């Protein structure tokens, strides 16, 4: 799966579940898995 902000490939553990979070090493965006089949995610927006 790619980062929705910068399109960099994201590292996720092999045993993924809905709600797993990964941090993009390129831009720092936090991405949460929202679907396993197909694998999809969304950027987590910070509250300001």
Secondary structure, 3 states (H helix, E strand, C coil): CECCCCCCECCCCCCCCCCCEEECCCCCCEEEEEEECCEEEEECCCCC
